[in-house]
């Protein structure tokens, strides 16, 4: 019965620690999730900046697994290149050591409950009060829960005498075998709980209590570095080639690092002793005082840091070669289909690393792809219009419209699927807890998605009008075609401006889009009036009505461009 009580005490303490870490991470990402892409985009080809970025993101969200899963997702979405991802992954491994330092310097040196309980109270009040910094309350609440869990975990660990530690001491005295055993146990624990930060806290707690030797705990920390790669590997299942390569980078980087660290393990401990004040007995085997335990945890935190910094430094000069290596292991299997298949965008909820803010970033990338698809459809219409006049004898308009309608029909069907999937994806995001600003972003993205799909309908509708023009032999005069082509180009420029600026649209640019909208509307009225005058002058009614219908379709695309610009402006509200 005593062992059952011990087991449940440790499990409950660990659960509270993990939950506190998740609440704190979610709060931070709700506050800064929309800026994550800007932070990651700060990296260009600079590997040093990549490492610093990976370190900063991981230190903030307290999870290297979350950072690497984010990186794999961004590589899959095309937001990051493989080379950029390598630097971030290196930095993430260094950033995860911050947790060990927090646990070492605060968790065992201060009266944790005296710090945790007020944090929980203050954080809870901040989360229930309606104000703009509600996410900050979650950070404070998570911080308190995390350290309360650590306090419970420390108290749940049993007290042993020297005689009772004989078995553990024997296992710790097997030389390289005990180190290898420690690596395996550390890897197993991390695979089970999916958090190297949490497993490092467990290892530091056990070493602080004297349950395992510092040397054995250091070996377990090495194993945790391998175990933490499981999340990136899982996230890469079913993704594009580049994302699978990014996941393999994480696996190889951590496995190779553990292998060389294992081979020079004793020397690595000497380096840690050299850079860390105070001396400890790495073999353990004594009942520790609190001050001795705190000294051991400081050495273990330094071991974690030194190992990851050296590992990153060793790989740093060979980033491009490393990228070529993983590219050789995972061949490029992404082939461009001749026709568009079916679009799928799955929302993965409930994972430890996933937050709706990061999902929103992914949705924005998908909407950009939808905008590119829409732009390509409109460009086809704009180009085809040039061939529809009486002097264009050398153009096979029948073949042109046949190919055009077939292509745009496929793209319009694909755009319909994109709207359906992206809308469902964004609605799933709203089912999670979002900040007020994120809710505004989701509403704007839903509006943009609808406008883009309306544009594809109008593009396809315009192709059907051109098809009818050929079948009914309703051919425009050169002057009409030139006016229509110029009008279409005006709207195409407007569409290009919207795509270029995207979320960076300013109030000045919003004013420019209003001017574009007015210009397009005035030109539409002018062209429609020209068509009516030609009808009054005795021109073919069917041809002129077709001309007016095309003008109306093109003008609707301009309206949708303006709707998108207004939605983009709403991002800043």
Secondary structure, DSSP 8 states (H G I E B T S, - for coil): -HHHHHHHHHHHHHHHHHHHHHHHHHHHHHHHHHHHHHHHHT-SS-HHHHHHHHHHHHHHHT-HHHHHHHHHHHHHHTSS-HHHHHHHHHHHHHHTHHHHHHIIIIITTS-HHHHHHHHHHHHHHHHHS-STTHHHHHHHHHHHHHHHHHHHHHHHS----TGGGHHHHHHHTSTHHHHHHHHHHHHHHHHHHT-HHHHHHHHHHHHHTTSS-HHHHHHHHHHHHHHTTHHHHHHTTT--HHHHHHHHHHHHHHHHHHHHHHHTHHHHHHHHHHHSSS---TT--S---HHHHHHHHHHHHHHHHHHHHHHHHHHHTTHHHHHHHHHHHS-------SS----------S-SS--HHHHHHHHHHHHHHHHHHHHHHHHHHHHHHTT-STT-TTS-HHHHHHHHHHHHHHHHHHHHHHHHHHHHHHHHHHTS---HHHHHHHHHHHHHHHHHHHHHHHHHHHHHHHHHHHHTT----HHHHHHHHHHHHHHHHHHHHHHHHGGG--HHHHHHHHHHHHHHHHHHHHHHHHHHHHHHTT--HHHHHHHHHHHHHHHHHHHHHHHHHHHHHGGG-
